[in-house]
Amino acid sequence: MNLKNKKQADILIADHQVDSLKLLSKIIENQDYQVRQAIDGEMVLISVETEIPDLILLGTNLDKVNSYDLCKKLKEKEGTADIPIIFLSDFDEIGGKVKALEVGASDYLIKPYGQKELLAIIKNQVNISLKMKQLQDKNNALRQKLKLVEVSQKLHQQIPLESYLLYQAIAATNNSIIITDATNSDYPIIYVNPGFETMTGYSFEEVQRKNCRFLQGSDRQQPQLEQIRHCLQKGKSCHVTLRNYRKDGSLFWNEMSLSPIRDESDKIIYYLGVQTDVTDKKRANKEQQRYEASLQKMNRELHELNQKLYRLANMDGLTEVANRRCFDETLEQEWKRLTREKKPLSLILGDIDYFKRYNDEYGHLGGDDCLKKVAATIAKSALRPADLVARYGGEEFAVILPNTPYEGAEQVAQRILDSLRQLKMPHKASDVKPYVTMSLGVGTINPSLERKAIWFVDEVDEALFKAKKQGRDRLIGVDKQTS
């Protein structure tokens, strides 16, 4: 088992619940494991084909491919049969554990499980898998040595062991070996090994004295062919990947290394070609790209979802300006920031005049429409991106103006009043004007650690109260910068 980037092991986690997937991945990554993620059964298969993991944590409710069928499929395939699989279930499903063990799972855990317990089980399974792999490698090496000893004994030293090994290696390799005659301008084939016959479907008799170009058929528009011709002219080696075609017409990708063989006088007499079928590798690369595209899509969707959740958590649903929660958090943050930077903070608090009467006169739907229009008017009057317009209460609004002196805040407040007057939304029940107006309290302060932001809010609210008491449809200011 290879260790990736000095990590302990490669663990694939599959769970349809994105939050659970992210949390579990974080826990396991903190233990120095390499972690990959999948949100459905199809992504698990793609990931396993791309690179075999050392352990799979498999949720029981995966989409596209059933989790139990997926486990059974992996256990029936030779290349993936030895991957330990731990099932993770959201609830105590009747017969779930038995079913999981029947299809080859190593363990079955029910949420919520203890973090220490889970990590101990993972460590145990990884250690067992590592030891099994080491034993298999040692057994394979011993079997190879034993076979060589037995063969050399049978030959009674009639053939040197080195020559026998070379012949056996060429004959046994899955790679295709081709030797061409470099003394002939057409470079005809003079030898192919059994690997070539298996890879292409052609026998040696069928290809003898032919040029290798027949393997490309009519697919001759490949830049790599020009690269081969250039190397032959210069007497150099080259390494290319070509589209070749078997005897039955099927396409396979051929990774070929071409090397010259020289005689004692340094004349090139043969070319040796070693060919590897990399079709599966090409397919795996495409699957990897698809897997990565799938992950990128999932990340984009998660980002968009987080953005929506953030807006929902911080925006007033009716007026579509910031809500009270967002106002409180922003004011506290700006208070601390401007305390450090020693810059002014201004605040506007506003109240729609006689709004209760407005509701009584025009109904609650009319009142909602009024609130929307007032919020939009205030938002247009606050010109900078850093300014925050919020719904402070029922018919109350607030504007936070960071790094703004009193004169600037007063201009914004006057702009709000003038814009509402120009809008002239009818308000028959008002004692001020026959249209909607507002009373505003405006304040500016240099924030400090000696006072809290809530104290400043109370001061501006007192100014708002004075504006109402003095006849409404006006602003009253309080400049605390020097106090």
Beta strands, then each sheet from edge to edge (+ up, - down):
strand 1: 10-14
strand 2: 34-38
strand 3: 55-59
strand 4: 85-89
strand 5: 107-110
strand 6: 176-181
strand 7: 189-192
strand 8: 238-245
strand 9: 251-262
strand 10: 268-277
strand 11: 345-352
strand 12: 388-391
strand 13: 396-402
strand 14: 438-445
strand 15: 475-480
sheet 1: 2+ 1+ 3+ 4+ 5+
sheet 2: 7+ 6- 10+ 9- 8+
sheet 3: 12+ 13- 11+ 14- 15-
end
